[in-house]
Amino acid sequence: MIDPAKWAAESLTLAKKDLYTSPIGNGPKPAGSSSYLITTVYYNKAVIDAKSRVALAGARLAKLLNENLK
């Protein structure tokens, strides 16, 4: 599938499912900070999702390059 709009929609759907959830938003804030406190579980899920999206982006880019540089 060569449709960047669909790729962005996939990422947004994944982010809404896994990352735009508590504690982001109305989650607890550490004292004296403007940042939100996140849990280890949340952080680990974010890392897994990010790595998988970067790997998929690399594969898609490689496919595009291979198809267009023949």
mmCIF file as Biopython writes it, N, C-alpha, C and O atoms, coordinates in Angstrom:
data_model
#
loop_
_atom_site.group_PDB
_atom_site.id
_atom_site.type_symbol
_atom_site.label_atom_id
_atom_site.label_alt_id
_atom_site.label_comp_id
_atom_site.label_asym_id
_atom_site.label_entity_id
_atom_site.label_seq_id
_atom_site.pdbx_PDB_ins_code
_atom_site.Cartn_x
_atom_site.Cartn_y
_atom_site.Cartn_z
_atom_site.occupancy
_atom_site.B_iso_or_equiv
_atom_site.auth_seq_id
_atom_site.auth_asym_id
_atom_site.pdbx_PDB_model_num
ATOM 1   N N  . MET A ? 1  ? 0.848  -1.176 0.000   1.0 0.0 1  A 1 
ATOM 2   C CA . MET A ? 1  ? 0.000  0.000  0.000   1.0 0.0 1  A 1 
ATOM 3   C C  . MET A ? 1  ? 0.897  1.244  0.000   1.0 0.0 1  A 1 
ATOM 4   O O  . MET A ? 1  ? 1.708  1.431  0.908   1.0 0.0 1  A 1 
ATOM 5   N N  . ILE A ? 2  ? 0.750  2.071  -0.998  1.0 0.0 2  A 1 
ATOM 6   C CA . ILE A ? 2  ? 1.539  3.296  -1.089  1.0 0.0 2  A 1 
ATOM 7   C C  . ILE A ? 2  ? 0.584  4.474  -0.931  1.0 0.0 2  A 1 
ATOM 8   O O  . ILE A ? 2  ? 0.181  5.103  -1.910  1.0 0.0 2  A 1 
ATOM 9   N N  . ASP A ? 3  ? 0.236  4.757  0.302   1.0 0.0 3  A 1 
ATOM 10  C CA . ASP A ? 3  ? -0.669 5.857  0.591   1.0 0.0 3  A 1 
ATOM 11  C C  . ASP A ? 3  ? -0.291 6.474  1.936   1.0 0.0 3  A 1 
ATOM 12  O O  . ASP A ? 3  ? -0.743 6.007  2.982   1.0 0.0 3  A 1 
ATOM 13  N N  . PRO A ? 4  ? 0.539  7.526  1.913   1.0 0.0 4  A 1 
ATOM 14  C CA . PRO A ? 4  ? 0.988  8.142  3.153   1.0 0.0 4  A 1 
ATOM 15  C C  . PRO A ? 4  ? -0.151 8.581  4.080   1.0 0.0 4  A 1 
ATOM 16  O O  . PRO A ? 4  ? 0.012  8.564  5.300   1.0 0.0 4  A 1 
ATOM 17  N N  . ALA A ? 5  ? -1.286 8.969  3.528   1.0 0.0 5  A 1 
ATOM 18  C CA . ALA A ? 5  ? -2.418 9.356  4.375   1.0 0.0 5  A 1 
ATOM 19  C C  . ALA A ? 5  ? -2.916 8.159  5.183   1.0 0.0 5  A 1 
ATOM 20  O O  . ALA A ? 5  ? -3.276 8.295  6.353   1.0 0.0 5  A 1 
ATOM 21  N N  . LYS A ? 6  ? -2.934 6.994  4.554   1.0 0.0 6  A 1 
ATOM 22  C CA . LYS A ? 6  ? -3.342 5.780  5.276   1.0 0.0 6  A 1 
ATOM 23  C C  . LYS A ? 6  ? -2.305 5.404  6.320   1.0 0.0 6  A 1 
ATOM 24  O O  . LYS A ? 6  ? -2.658 4.940  7.404   1.0 0.0 6  A 1 
ATOM 25  N N  . TRP A ? 7  ? -1.021 5.599  6.005   1.0 0.0 7  A 1 
ATOM 26  C CA . TRP A ? 7  ? 0.030  5.297  6.976   1.0 0.0 7  A 1 
ATOM 27  C C  . TRP A ? 7  ? -0.124 6.185  8.209   1.0 0.0 7  A 1 
ATOM 28  O O  . TRP A ? 7  ? 0.003  5.717  9.341   1.0 0.0 7  A 1 
ATOM 29  N N  . ALA A ? 8  ? -0.395 7.456  7.983   1.0 0.0 8  A 1 
ATOM 30  C CA . ALA A ? 8  ? -0.582 8.381  9.098   1.0 0.0 8  A 1 
ATOM 31  C C  . ALA A ? 8  ? -1.815 7.991  9.912   1.0 0.0 8  A 1 
ATOM 32  O O  . ALA A ? 8  ? -1.797 8.054  11.142  1.0 0.0 8  A 1 
ATOM 33  N N  . ALA A ? 9  ? -2.879 7.590  9.226   1.0 0.0 9  A 1 
ATOM 34  C CA . ALA A ? 9  ? -4.096 7.167  9.918   1.0 0.0 9  A 1 
ATOM 35  C C  . ALA A ? 9  ? -3.832 5.921  10.764  1.0 0.0 9  A 1 
ATOM 36  O O  . ALA A ? 9  ? -4.350 5.805  11.875  1.0 0.0 9  A 1 
ATOM 37  N N  . GLU A ? 10 ? -3.029 4.991  10.244  1.0 0.0 10 A 1 
ATOM 38  C CA . GLU A ? 10 ? -2.661 3.801  11.024  1.0 0.0 10 A 1 
ATOM 39  C C  . GLU A ? 10 ? -1.943 4.199  12.310  1.0 0.0 10 A 1 
ATOM 40  O O  . GLU A ? 10 ? -2.249 3.684  13.386  1.0 0.0 10 A 1 
ATOM 41  N N  . SER A ? 11 ? -0.995 5.112  12.191  1.0 0.0 11 A 1 
ATOM 42  C CA . SER A ? 11 ? -0.243 5.552  13.359  1.0 0.0 11 A 1 
ATOM 43  C C  . SER A ? 11 ? -1.144 6.261  14.362  1.0 0.0 11 A 1 
ATOM 44  O O  . SER A ? 11 ? -1.014 6.052  15.568  1.0 0.0 11 A 1 
ATOM 45  N N  . LEU A ? 12 ? -2.050 7.091  13.877  1.0 0.0 12 A 1 
ATOM 46  C CA . LEU A ? 12 ? -2.970 7.788  14.771  1.0 0.0 12 A 1 
ATOM 47  C C  . LEU A ? 12 ? -3.879 6.808  15.494  1.0 0.0 12 A 1 
ATOM 48  O O  . LEU A ? 12 ? -4.113 6.943  16.695  1.0 0.0 12 A 1 
ATOM 49  N N  . THR A ? 13 ? -4.391 5.825  14.769  1.0 0.0 13 A 1 
ATOM 50  C CA . THR A ? 13 ? -5.243 4.816  15.393  1.0 0.0 13 A 1 
ATOM 51  C C  . THR A ? 13 ? -4.486 4.080  16.490  1.0 0.0 13 A 1 
ATOM 52  O O  . THR A ? 13 ? -5.018 3.868  17.580  1.0 0.0 13 A 1 
ATOM 53  N N  . LEU A ? 14 ? -3.250 3.693  16.207  1.0 0.0 14 A 1 
ATOM 54  C CA . LEU A ? 14 ? -2.429 3.002  17.201  1.0 0.0 14 A 1 
ATOM 55  C C  . LEU A ? 14 ? -2.157 3.904  18.398  1.0 0.0 14 A 1 
ATOM 56  O O  . LEU A ? 14 ? -2.237 3.455  19.541  1.0 0.0 14 A 1 
ATOM 57  N N  . ALA A ? 15 ? -1.839 5.156  18.150  1.0 0.0 15 A 1 
ATOM 58  C CA . ALA A ? 15 ? -1.574 6.092  19.237  1.0 0.0 15 A 1 
ATOM 59  C C  . ALA A ? 15 ? -2.809 6.297  20.109  1.0 0.0 15 A 1 
ATOM 60  O O  . ALA A ? 15 ? -2.701 6.342  21.335  1.0 0.0 15 A 1 
ATOM 61  N N  . LYS A ? 16 ? -3.967 6.421  19.495  1.0 0.0 16 A 1 
ATOM 62  C CA . LYS A ? 16 ? -5.197 6.591  20.267  1.0 0.0 16 A 1 
ATOM 63  C C  . LYS A ? 16 ? -5.478 5.363  21.129  1.0 0.0 16 A 1 
ATOM 64  O O  . LYS A ? 16 ? -5.943 5.480  22.263  1.0 0.0 16 A 1 
ATOM 65  N N  . LYS A ? 17 ? -5.188 4.179  20.573  1.0 0.0 17 A 1 
ATOM 66  C CA . LYS A ? 17 ? -5.463 2.935  21.299  1.0 0.0 17 A 1 
ATOM 67  C C  . LYS A ? 17 ? -4.490 2.736  22.458  1.0 0.0 17 A 1 
ATOM 68  O O  . LYS A ? 17 ? -4.896 2.359  23.557  1.0 0.0 17 A 1 
ATOM 69  N N  . ASP A ? 18 ? -3.199 2.992  22.208  1.0 0.0 18 A 1 
ATOM 70  C CA . ASP A ? 18 ? -2.177 2.648  23.184  1.0 0.0 18 A 1 
ATOM 71  C C  . ASP A ? 18 ? -1.610 3.820  23.977  1.0 0.0 18 A 1 
ATOM 72  O O  . ASP A ? 18 ? -1.191 3.642  25.121  1.0 0.0 18 A 1 
ATOM 73  N N  . LEU A ? 19 ? -1.590 5.014  23.390  1.0 0.0 19 A 1 
ATOM 74  C CA . LEU A ? 19 ? -0.817 6.090  24.004  1.0 0.0 19 A 1 
ATOM 75  C C  . LEU A ? 19 ? -1.626 7.305  24.451  1.0 0.0 19 A 1 
ATOM 76  O O  . LEU A ? 19 ? -1.263 7.948  25.436  1.0 0.0 19 A 1 
ATOM 77  N N  . TYR A ? 20 ? -2.690 7.628  23.768  1.0 0.0 20 A 1 
ATOM 78  C CA . TYR A ? 20 ? -3.494 8.767  24.194  1.0 0.0 20 A 1 
ATOM 79  C C  . TYR A ? 20 ? -4.500 8.309  25.235  1.0 0.0 20 A 1 
ATOM 80  O O  . TYR A ? 20 ? -5.707 8.496  25.086  1.0 0.0 20 A 1 
ATOM 81  N N  . THR A ? 21 ? -3.979 7.709  26.283  1.0 0.0 21 A 1 
ATOM 82  C CA . THR A ? 21 ? -4.792 7.168  27.363  1.0 0.0 21 A 1 
ATOM 83  C C  . THR A ? 21 ? -4.191 7.638  28.683  1.0 0.0 21 A 1 
ATOM 84  O O  . THR A ? 21 ? -3.132 8.266  28.698  1.0 0.0 21 A 1 
ATOM 85  N N  . SER A ? 22 ? -4.842 7.343  29.753  1.0 0.0 22 A 1 
ATOM 86  C CA . SER A ? 22 ? -4.320 7.680  31.070  1.0 0.0 22 A 1 
ATOM 87  C C  . SER A ? 22 ? -2.936 7.056  31.223  1.0 0.0 22 A 1 
ATOM 88  O O  . SER A ? 22 ? -2.793 5.891  30.853  1.0 0.0 22 A 1 
ATOM 89  N N  . PRO A ? 23 ? -1.947 7.702  31.716  1.0 0.0 23 A 1 
ATOM 90  C CA . PRO A ? 23 ? -1.988 8.949  32.470  1.0 0.0 23 A 1 
ATOM 91  C C  . PRO A ? 23 ? -1.835 10.214 31.636  1.0 0.0 23 A 1 
ATOM 92  O O  . PRO A ? 23 ? -1.754 11.296 32.216  1.0 0.0 23 A 1 
ATOM 93  N N  . ILE A ? 24 ? -1.793 10.141 30.319  1.0 0.0 24 A 1 
ATOM 94  C CA . ILE A ? 24 ? -1.719 11.351 29.514  1.0 0.0 24 A 1 
ATOM 95  C C  . ILE A ? 24 ? -3.071 12.050 29.569  1.0 0.0 24 A 1 
ATOM 96  O O  . ILE A ? 24 ? -4.113 11.397 29.636  1.0 0.0 24 A 1 
ATOM 97  N N  . GLY A ? 25 ? -3.052 13.362 29.541  1.0 0.0 25 A 1 
ATOM 98  C CA . GLY A ? 25 ? -4.290 14.123 29.653  1.0 0.0 25 A 1 
ATOM 99  C C  . GLY A ? 25 ? -4.487 14.569 31.079  1.0 0.0 25 A 1 
ATOM 100 O O  . GLY A ? 25 ? -3.765 15.438 31.568  1.0 0.0 25 A 1 
ATOM 101 N N  . ASN A ? 26 ? -5.453 13.985 31.749  1.0 0.0 26 A 1 
ATOM 102 C CA . ASN A ? 26 ? -5.734 14.380 33.126  1.0 0.0 26 A 1 
ATOM 103 C C  . ASN A ? 26 ? -4.994 13.515 34.140  1.0 0.0 26 A 1 
ATOM 104 O O  . ASN A ? 26 ? -5.431 13.379 35.283  1.0 0.0 26 A 1 
ATOM 105 N N  . GLY A ? 27 ? -3.881 12.935 33.723  1.0 0.0 27 A 1 
ATOM 106 C CA . GLY A ? 27 ? -3.085 12.105 34.626  1.0 0.0 27 A 1 
ATOM 107 C C  . GLY A ? 27 ? -2.375 12.946 35.669  1.0 0.0 27 A 1 
ATOM 108 O O  . GLY A ? 27 ? -2.391 14.175 35.596  1.0 0.0 27 A 1 
ATOM 109 N N  . PRO A ? 28 ? -1.755 12.297 36.635  1.0 0.0 28 A 1 
ATOM 110 C CA . PRO A ? 28 ? -1.067 13.035 37.715  1.0 0.0 28 A 1 
ATOM 111 C C  . PRO A ? 28 ? 0.161  13.771 37.191  1.0 0.0 28 A 1 
ATOM 112 O O  . PRO A ? 28 ? 0.850  13.294 36.289  1.0 0.0 28 A 1 
ATOM 113 N N  . LYS A ? 29 ? 0.420  14.928 37.765  1.0 0.0 29 A 1 
ATOM 114 C CA . LYS A ? 29 ? 1.613  15.691 37.422  1.0 0.0 29 A 1 
ATOM 115 C C  . LYS A ? 29 ? 2.569  15.646 38.610  1.0 0.0 29 A 1 
ATOM 116 O O  . LYS A ? 29 ? 2.144  15.822 39.752  1.0 0.0 29 A 1 
ATOM 117 N N  . PRO A ? 30 ? 3.849  15.413 38.353  1.0 0.0 30 A 1 
ATOM 118 C CA . PRO A ? 30 ? 4.818  15.489 39.440  1.0 0.0 30 A 1 
ATOM 119 C C  . PRO A ? 30 ? 4.863  16.914 39.996  1.0 0.0 30 A 1 
ATOM 120 O O  . PRO A ? 30 ? 4.679  17.876 39.250  1.0 0.0 30 A 1 
ATOM 121 N N  . ALA A ? 31 ? 5.101  17.048 41.272  1.0 0.0 31 A 1 
ATOM 122 C CA . ALA A ? 31 ? 5.146  18.364 41.916  1.0 0.0 31 A 1 
ATOM 123 C C  . ALA A ? 31 ? 6.179  19.253 41.231  1.0 0.0 31 A 1 
ATOM 124 O O  . ALA A ? 31 ? 7.303  18.826 40.964  1.0 0.0 31 A 1 
ATOM 125 N N  . GLY A ? 32 ? 5.784  20.500 40.949  1.0 0.0 32 A 1 
ATOM 126 C CA . GLY A ? 32 ? 6.701  21.470 40.370  1.0 0.0 32 A 1 
ATOM 127 C C  . GLY A ? 32 ? 7.058  21.202 38.919  1.0 0.0 32 A 1 
ATOM 128 O O  . GLY A ? 32 ? 8.073  21.702 38.434  1.0 0.0 32 A 1 
ATOM 129 N N  . SER A ? 33 ? 6.258  20.437 38.229  1.0 0.0 33 A 1 
ATOM 130 C CA . SER A ? 33 ? 6.582  20.086 36.850  1.0 0.0 33 A 1 
ATOM 131 C C  . SER A ? 33 ? 5.383  20.338 35.951  1.0 0.0 33 A 1 
ATOM 132 O O  . SER A ? 33 ? 4.234  20.248 36.384  1.0 0.0 33 A 1 
ATOM 133 N N  . SER A ? 34 ? 5.664  20.652 34.700  1.0 0.0 34 A 1 
ATOM 134 C CA . SER A ? 34 ? 4.584  20.793 33.734  1.0 0.0 34 A 1 
ATOM 135 C C  . SER A ? 34 ? 4.397  19.506 32.946  1.0 0.0 34 A 1 
ATOM 136 O O  . SER A ? 34 ? 3.511  19.420 32.096  1.0 0.0 34 A 1 
ATOM 137 N N  . SER A ? 35 ? 5.214  18.518 33.219  1.0 0.0 35 A 1 
ATOM 138 C CA . SER A ? 35 ? 5.127  17.238 32.523  1.0 0.0 35 A 1 
ATOM 139 C C  . SER A ? 35 ? 4.193  16.297 33.262  1.0 0.0 35 A 1 
ATOM 140 O O  . SER A ? 35 ? 3.959  16.445 34.462  1.0 0.0 35 A 1 
ATOM 141 N N  . TYR A ? 36 ? 3.667  15.336 32.534  1.0 0.0 36 A 1 
ATOM 142 C CA . TYR A ? 36 ? 2.809  14.326 33.137  1.0 0.0 36 A 1 
ATOM 143 C C  . TYR A ? 36 ? 3.642  13.127 33.553  1.0 0.0 36 A 1 
ATOM 144 O O  . TYR A ? 36 ? 4.596  12.751 32.872  1.0 0.0 36 A 1 
ATOM 145 N N  . LEU A ? 37 ? 3.280  12.548 34.651  1.0 0.0 37 A 1 
ATOM 146 C CA . LEU A ? 37 ? 3.916  11.336 35.132  1.0 0.0 37 A 1 
ATOM 147 C C  . LEU A ? 37 ? 3.395  10.157 34.327  1.0 0.0 37 A 1 
ATOM 148 O O  . LEU A ? 37 ? 2.185  9.987  34.180  1.0 0.0 37 A 1 
ATOM 149 N N  . ILE A ? 38 ? 4.294  9.352  33.810  1.0 0.0 38 A 1 
ATOM 150 C CA . ILE A ? 38 ? 3.853  8.163  33.079  1.0 0.0 38 A 1 
ATOM 151 C C  . ILE A ? 38 ? 4.383  6.924  33.790  1.0 0.0 38 A 1 
ATOM 152 O O  . ILE A ? 38 ? 5.394  6.976  34.490  1.0 0.0 38 A 1 
ATOM 153 N N  . THR A ? 39 ? 3.687  5.817  33.598  1.0 0.0 39 A 1 
ATOM 154 C CA . THR A ? 39 ? 4.086  4.574  34.242  1.0 0.0 39 A 1 
ATOM 155 C C  . THR A ? 39 ? 5.105  3.834  33.381  1.0 0.0 39 A 1 
ATOM 156 O O  . THR A ? 39 ? 5.276  4.134  32.200  1.0 0.0 39 A 1 
ATOM 157 N N  . THR A ? 40 ? 5.761  2.883  33.980  1.0 0.0 40 A 1 
ATOM 158 C CA . THR A ? 40 ? 6.708  2.049  33.249  1.0 0.0 40 A 1 
ATOM 159 C C  . THR A ? 40 ? 5.990  1.243  32.170  1.0 0.0 40 A 1 
ATOM 160 O O  . THR A ? 40 ? 6.520  1.078  31.071  1.0 0.0 40 A 1 
ATOM 161 N N  . VAL A ? 41 ? 4.800  0.743  32.466  1.0 0.0 41 A 1 
ATOM 162 C CA . VAL A ? 41 ? 4.024  -0.022 31.492  1.0 0.0 41 A 1 
ATOM 163 C C  . VAL A ? 41 ? 3.701  0.859  30.284  1.0 0.0 41 A 1 
ATOM 164 O O  . VAL A ? 41 ? 3.849  0.432  29.139  1.0 0.0 41 A 1 
ATOM 165 N N  . TYR A ? 42 ? 3.258  2.093  30.550  1.0 0.0 42 A 1 
ATOM 166 C CA . TYR A ? 42 ? 2.940  3.029  29.473  1.0 0.0 42 A 1 
ATOM 167 C C  . TYR A ? 42 ? 4.178  3.304  28.623  1.0 0.0 42 A 1 
ATOM 168 O O  . TYR A ? 42 ? 4.117  3.252  27.394  1.0 0.0 42 A 1 
ATOM 169 N N  . TYR A ? 43 ? 5.290  3.593  29.273  1.0 0.0 43 A 1 
ATOM 170 C CA . TYR A ? 43 ? 6.537  3.887  28.571  1.0 0.0 43 A 1 
ATOM 171 C C  . TYR A ? 43 ? 6.966  2.711  27.700  1.0 0.0 43 A 1 
ATOM 172 O O  . TYR A ? 43 ? 7.318  2.894  26.535  1.0 0.0 43 A 1 
ATOM 173 N N  . ASN A ? 44 ? 6.938  1.513  28.260  1.0 0.0 44 A 1 
ATOM 174 C CA . ASN A ? 44 ? 7.358  0.332  27.504  1.0 0.0 44 A 1 
ATOM 175 C C  . ASN A ? 44 ? 6.473  0.100  26.290  1.0 0.0 44 A 1 
ATOM 176 O O  . ASN A ? 44 ? 6.973  -0.273 25.229  1.0 0.0 44 A 1 
ATOM 177 N N  . LYS A ? 45 ? 5.174  0.311  26.422  1.0 0.0 45 A 1 
ATOM 178 C CA . LYS A ? 45 ? 4.261  0.153  25.287  1.0 0.0 45 A 1 
ATOM 179 C C  . LYS A ? 45 ? 4.574  1.202  24.216  1.0 0.0 45 A 1 
ATOM 180 O O  . LYS A ? 45 ? 4.560  0.897  23.024  1.0 0.0 45 A 1 
ATOM 181 N N  . ALA A ? 46 ? 4.853  2.423  24.638  1.0 0.0 46 A 1 
ATOM 182 C CA . ALA A ? 46 ? 5.191  3.486  23.692  1.0 0.0 46 A 1 
ATOM 183 C C  . ALA A ? 46 ? 6.455  3.136  22.911  1.0 0.0 46 A 1 
ATOM 184 O O  . ALA A ? 46 ? 6.521  3.368  21.703  1.0 0.0 46 A 1 
ATOM 185 N N  . VAL A ? 47 ? 7.447  2.586  23.582  1.0 0.0 47 A 1 
ATOM 186 C CA . VAL A ? 47 ? 8.696  2.205  22.919  1.0 0.0 47 A 1 
ATOM 187 C C  . VAL A ? 47 ? 8.444  1.085  21.908  1.0 0.0 47 A 1 
ATOM 188 O O  . VAL A ? 47 ? 8.953  1.131  20.788  1.0 0.0 47 A 1 
ATOM 189 N N  . ILE A ? 48 ? 7.669  0.092  22.299  1.0 0.0 48 A 1 
ATOM 190 C CA . ILE A ? 48 ? 7.348  -1.016 21.385  1.0 0.0 48 A 1 
ATOM 191 C C  . ILE A ? 48 ? 6.625  -0.487 20.148  1.0 0.0 48 A 1 
ATOM 192 O O  . ILE A ? 48 ? 6.971  -0.839 19.020  1.0 0.0 48 A 1 
ATOM 193 N N  . ASP A ? 49 ? 5.613  0.364  20.370  1.0 0.0 49 A 1 
ATOM 194 C CA . ASP A ? 49 ? 4.863  0.923  19.238  1.0 0.0 49 A 1 
ATOM 195 C C  . ASP A ? 49 ? 5.767  1.753  18.332  1.0 0.0 49 A 1 
ATOM 196 O O  . ASP A ? 49 ? 5.691  1.641  17.108  1.0 0.0 49 A 1 
ATOM 197 N N  . ALA A ? 50 ? 6.614  2.578  18.920  1.0 0.0 50 A 1 
ATOM 198 C CA . ALA A ? 50 ? 7.500  3.433  18.121  1.0 0.0 50 A 1 
ATOM 199 C C  . ALA A ? 50 ? 8.467  2.591  17.293  1.0 0.0 50 A 1 
ATOM 200 O O  . ALA A ? 50 ? 8.673  2.862  16.110  1.0 0.0 50 A 1 
ATOM 201 N N  . LYS A ? 51 ? 9.052  1.584  17.904  1.0 0.0 51 A 1 
ATOM 202 C CA . LYS A ? 51 ? 9.992  0.729  17.166  1.0 0.0 51 A 1 
ATOM 203 C C  . LYS A ? 51 ? 9.301  0.006  16.016  1.0 0.0 51 A 1 
ATOM 204 O O  . LYS A ? 51 ? 9.865  -0.120 14.930  1.0 0.0 51 A 1 
ATOM 205 N N  . SER A ? 52 ? 8.087  -0.465 16.253  1.0 0.0 52 A 1 
ATOM 206 C CA . SER A ? 52 ? 7.391  -1.180 15.180  1.0 0.0 52 A 1 
ATOM 207 C C  . SER A ? 52 ? 7.021  -0.239 14.041  1.0 0.0 52 A 1 
ATOM 208 O O  . SER A ? 52 ? 7.091  -0.633 12.877  1.0 0.0 52 A 1 
ATOM 209 N N  . ARG A ? 53 ? 6.627  0.999  14.350  1.0 0.0 53 A 1 
ATOM 210 C CA . ARG A ? 53 ? 6.267  1.955  13.302  1.0 0.0 53 A 1 
ATOM 211 C C  . ARG A ? 53 ? 7.508  2.387  12.517  1.0 0.0 53 A 1 
ATOM 212 O O  . ARG A ? 53 ? 7.433  2.562  11.301  1.0 0.0 53 A 1 
ATOM 213 N N  . VAL A ? 54 ? 8.642  2.560  13.190  1.0 0.0 54 A 1 
ATOM 214 C CA . VAL A ? 54 ? 9.877  2.927  12.496  1.0 0.0 54 A 1 
ATOM 215 C C  . VAL A ? 54 ? 10.321 1.790  11.579  1.0 0.0 54 A 1 
ATOM 216 O O  . VAL A ? 54 ? 10.743 2.035  10.449  1.0 0.0 54 A 1 
ATOM 217 N N  . ALA A ? 55 ? 10.229 0.547  12.059  1.0 0.0 55 A 1 
ATOM 218 C CA . ALA A ? 55 ? 10.594 -0.600 11.220  1.0 0.0 55 A 1 
ATOM 219 C C  . ALA A ? 55 ? 9.679  -0.691 9.999   1.0 0.0 55 A 1 
ATOM 220 O O  . ALA A ? 55 ? 10.144 -0.945 8.888   1.0 0.0 55 A 1 
ATOM 221 N N  . LEU A ? 56 ? 8.394  -0.486 10.207  1.0 0.0 56 A 1 
ATOM 222 C CA . LEU A ? 56 ? 7.454  -0.525 9.089   1.0 0.0 56 A 1 
ATOM 223 C C  . LEU A ? 56 ? 7.728  0.606  8.101   1.0 0.0 56 A 1 
ATOM 224 O O  . LEU A ? 56 ? 7.650  0.405  6.889   1.0 0.0 56 A 1 
ATOM 225 N N  . ALA A ? 57 ? 8.044  1.780  8.609   1.0 0.0 57 A 1 
ATOM 226 C CA . ALA A ? 57 ? 8.372  2.909  7.729   1.0 0.0 57 A 1 
ATOM 227 C C  . ALA A ? 57 ? 9.615  2.597  6.897   1.0 0.0 57 A 1 
ATOM 228 O O  . ALA A ? 57 ? 9.666  2.921  5.711   1.0 0.0 57 A 1 
ATOM 229 N N  . GLY A ? 58 ? 10.612 1.973  7.513   1.0 0.0 58 A 1 
ATOM 230 C CA . GLY A ? 58 ? 11.821 1.595  6.783   1.0 0.0 58 A 1 
ATOM 231 C C  . GLY A ? 58 ? 11.526 0.596  5.676   1.0 0.0 58 A 1 
ATOM 232 O O  . GLY A ? 58 ? 12.050 0.706  4.567   1.0 0.0 58 A 1 
ATOM 233 N N  . ALA A ? 59 ? 10.681 -0.380 5.988   1.0 0.0 59 A 1 
ATOM 234 C CA . ALA A ? 59 ? 10.313 -1.376 4.969   1.0 0.0 59 A 1 
ATOM 235 C C  . ALA A ? 59 ? 9.545  -0.729 3.824   1.0 0.0 59 A 1 
ATOM 236 O O  . ALA A ? 59 ? 9.768  -1.056 2.658   1.0 0.0 59 A 1 
ATOM 237 N N  . ARG A ? 60 ? 8.647  0.185  4.155   1.0 0.0 60 A 1 
ATOM 238 C CA . ARG A ? 60 ? 7.879  0.872  3.108   1.0 0.0 60 A 1 
ATOM 239 C C  . ARG A ? 60 ? 8.783  1.746  2.252   1.0 0.0 60 A 1 
ATOM 240 O O  . ARG A ? 60 ? 8.630  1.795  1.031   1.0 0.0 60 A 1 
ATOM 241 N N  . LEU A ? 61 ? 9.721  2.432  2.884   1.0 0.0 61 A 1 
ATOM 242 C CA . LEU A ? 61 ? 10.661 3.259  2.136   1.0 0.0 61 A 1 
ATOM 243 C C  . LEU A ? 61 ? 11.517 2.393  1.212   1.0 0.0 61 A 1 
ATOM 244 O O  . LEU A ? 61 ? 11.726 2.737  0.049   1.0 0.0 61 A 1 
ATOM 245 N N  . ALA A ? 62 ? 12.007 1.274  1.732   1.0 0.0 62 A 1 
ATOM 246 C CA . ALA A ? 62 ? 12.819 0.375  0.908   1.0 0.0 62 A 1 
ATOM 247 C C  . ALA A ? 62 ? 12.030 -0.106 -0.287  1.0 0.0 62 A 1 
ATOM 248 O O  . ALA A ? 62 ? 12.571 -0.183 -1.390  1.0 0.0 62 A 1 
ATOM 249 N N  . LYS A ? 63 ? 10.764 -0.434 -0.096  1.0 0.0 63 A 1 
ATOM 250 C CA . LYS A ? 63 ? 9.923  -0.888 -1.216  1.0 0.0 63 A 1 
ATOM 251 C C  . LYS A ? 63 ? 9.781  0.222  -2.259  1.0 0.0 63 A 1 
ATOM 252 O O  . LYS A ? 63 ? 9.916  -0.021 -3.458  1.0 0.0 63 A 1 
ATOM 253 N N  . LEU A ? 64 ? 9.511  1.431  -1.793  1.0 0.0 64 A 1 
ATOM 254 C CA . LEU A ? 64 ? 9.376  2.559  -2.727  1.0 0.0 64 A 1 
ATOM 255 C C  . LEU A ? 64 ? 10.663 2.781  -3.520  1.0 0.0 64 A 1 
ATOM 256 O O  . LEU A ? 64 ? 10.626 2.982  -4.734  1.0 0.0 64 A 1 
ATOM 257 N N  . LEU A ? 65 ? 11.795 2.742  -2.828  1.0 0.0 65 A 1 
ATOM 258 C CA . LEU A ? 65 ? 13.077 2.953  -3.506  1.0 0.0 65 A 1 
ATOM 259 C C  . LEU A ? 65 ? 13.344 1.827  -4.517  1.0 0.0 65 A 1 
ATOM 260 O O  . LEU A ? 65 ? 13.747 2.087  -5.651  1.0 0.0 65 A 1 
ATOM 261 N N  . ASN A ? 66 ? 13.120 0.607  -4.105  1.0 0.0 66 A 1 
ATOM 262 C CA . ASN A ? 66 ? 13.354 -0.524 -5.016  1.0 0.0 66 A 1 
ATOM 263 C C  . ASN A ? 66 ? 12.477 -0.445 -6.249  1.0 0.0 66 A 1 
ATOM 264 O O  . ASN A ? 66 ? 12.931 -0.739 -7.355  1.0 0.0 66 A 1 
ATOM 265 N N  . GLU A ? 67 ? 11.242 -0.057 -6.073  1.0 0.0 67 A 1 
ATOM 266 C CA . GLU A ? 67 ? 10.324 0.030  -7.210  1.0 0.0 67 A 1 
ATOM 267 C C  . GLU A ? 67 ? 10.648 1.181  -8.152  1.0 0.0 67 A 1 
ATOM 268 O O  . GLU A ? 67 ? 10.399 1.099  -9.355  1.0 0.0 67 A 1 
ATOM 269 N N  . ASN A ? 68 ? 11.205 2.254  -7.597  1.0 0.0 68 A 1 
ATOM 270 C CA . ASN A ? 68 ? 11.447 3.451  -8.415  1.0 0.0 68 A 1 
ATOM 271 C C  . ASN A ? 68 ? 12.881 3.606  -8.902  1.0 0.0 68 A 1 
ATOM 272 O O  . ASN A ? 68 ? 13.163 4.497  -9.703  1.0 0.0 68 A 1 
ATOM 273 N N  . LEU A ? 69 ? 13.782 2.766  -8.439  1.0 0.0 69 A 1 
ATOM 274 C CA . LEU A ? 69 ? 15.184 2.879  -8.862  1.0 0.0 69 A 1 
ATOM 275 C C  . LEU A ? 69 ? 15.638 1.677  -9.671  1.0 0.0 69 A 1 
ATOM 276 O O  . LEU A ? 69 ? 16.829 1.367  -9.704  1.0 0.0 69 A 1 
ATOM 277 N N  . LYS A ? 70 ? 14.716 1.005  -10.314 1.0 0.0 70 A 1 
ATOM 278 C CA . LYS A ? 70 ? 15.057 -0.153 -11.153 1.0 0.0 70 A 1 
ATOM 279 C C  . LYS A ? 70 ? 15.584 0.306  -12.484 1.0 0.0 70 A 1 
ATOM 280 O O  . LYS A ? 70 ? 15.926 -0.519 -13.331 1.0 0.0 70 A 1 
#
